[in-house]
Amino acid sequence: MADENEVNFSDITELEAVLDVEVEITAVLGTSLMPISQILKLGRGAVVELNRKVGEDIEVQGNSRLVAKGEVIVIDDRLGVNITEVMKITSTLAE
């Protein structure tokens, strides 16, 4: 007799198995390296120079791993990212 909480994996497709997995998405516009003393001096409206130029692709990270590249777009009064390239990710797990 099967337990009512038992999952029959043959009924779940590979895609359905990952649809509820949460992933933290980060759009990295650029980076800057500065000492903490300089960061503490930053005030409202301060401008921090980043290592990317206007029009250059930004990085899209999933759980701190590069998963795509894209460009910043404006939709009404909000910023968005248009994905231009999806990175091929190789598994680090033994197959």
C-alpha positions as CSV (number, residue, x, y, z in Angstrom):
1,M,0.0,0.0,0.0
2,A,1.5,3.4,-1.1
3,D,1.9,6.2,1.4
4,E,-0.3,9.2,0.5
5,N,2.7,11.5,0.7
6,E,4.8,9.3,-1.6
7,V,5.7,11.0,-4.9
8,N,5.5,9.0,-8.1
9,F,8.4,10.5,-10.1
10,S,7.3,8.8,-13.3
11,D,4.3,11.2,-13.3
12,I,6.5,14.3,-13.2
13,T,8.2,15.7,-16.2
14,E,11.7,17.0,-15.9
15,L,10.5,20.6,-16.4
16,E,7.7,20.3,-13.8
17,A,10.3,19.1,-11.2
18,V,12.1,22.5,-11.2
19,L,9.2,25.0,-11.8
20,D,8.9,25.8,-8.1
21,V,12.6,26.2,-7.4
22,E,13.4,29.8,-6.3
23,V,16.3,31.5,-7.9
24,E,17.7,34.9,-6.9
25,I,18.2,37.0,-10.1
26,T,20.7,39.9,-10.1
27,A,21.3,42.4,-12.9
28,V,24.8,43.7,-12.6
29,L,25.1,47.1,-14.1
30,G,28.8,47.3,-13.3
31,T,31.2,47.2,-10.4
32,S,33.6,49.6,-8.7
33,L,36.3,49.0,-6.2
34,M,36.7,51.6,-3.4
35,P,37.9,51.7,0.2
36,I,35.2,51.6,3.0
37,S,36.3,55.1,4.1
38,Q,35.3,56.4,0.7
39,I,32.0,54.5,0.7
40,L,31.1,56.0,4.1
41,K,31.6,59.5,2.7
42,L,29.0,58.9,-0.1
43,G,25.9,60.9,0.4
44,R,22.5,61.1,-1.3
45,G,22.9,61.8,-5.0
46,A,26.6,60.7,-5.1
47,V,27.7,59.3,-8.4
48,V,29.8,56.1,-8.4
49,E,31.7,55.4,-11.6
50,L,31.3,51.8,-12.8
51,N,33.5,49.7,-15.0
52,R,31.1,49.5,-17.9
53,K,30.3,51.9,-20.7
54,V,26.9,53.1,-21.9
55,G,25.4,50.5,-24.3
56,E,27.7,47.7,-23.1
57,D,25.9,44.4,-22.1
58,I,25.2,43.9,-18.4
59,E,25.5,40.6,-16.6
60,V,22.4,38.7,-15.4
61,Q,23.2,36.3,-12.5
62,G,21.1,33.5,-11.1
63,N,22.2,32.6,-7.5
64,S,25.5,34.5,-8.1
65,R,26.3,32.6,-11.3
66,L,26.4,34.3,-14.7
67,V,23.4,33.0,-16.7
68,A,22.9,35.6,-19.3
69,K,23.8,39.0,-20.8
70,G,21.4,41.8,-21.6
71,E,20.8,45.4,-22.0
72,V,19.0,47.9,-19.8
73,I,15.6,49.1,-21.1
74,V,13.0,51.5,-19.8
75,I,9.4,50.5,-19.6
76,D,7.2,53.4,-18.6
77,D,8.9,54.6,-15.4
78,R,10.7,51.3,-14.6
79,L,14.0,49.7,-15.6
80,G,14.1,46.3,-17.1
81,V,16.6,44.0,-18.8
82,N,16.3,42.7,-22.3
83,I,18.1,39.3,-22.4
84,T,20.5,39.3,-25.5
85,E,22.5,36.1,-24.8
86,V,21.9,33.1,-22.6
87,M,25.1,31.5,-21.3
88,K,25.7,27.8,-21.7
89,I,26.2,26.4,-18.2
90,T,28.1,23.3,-17.8
91,S,27.2,21.1,-14.8
92,T,29.8,20.7,-12.1
93,L,28.1,17.5,-10.9
94,A,29.5,14.1,-12.0
95,E,27.2,12.5,-14.5
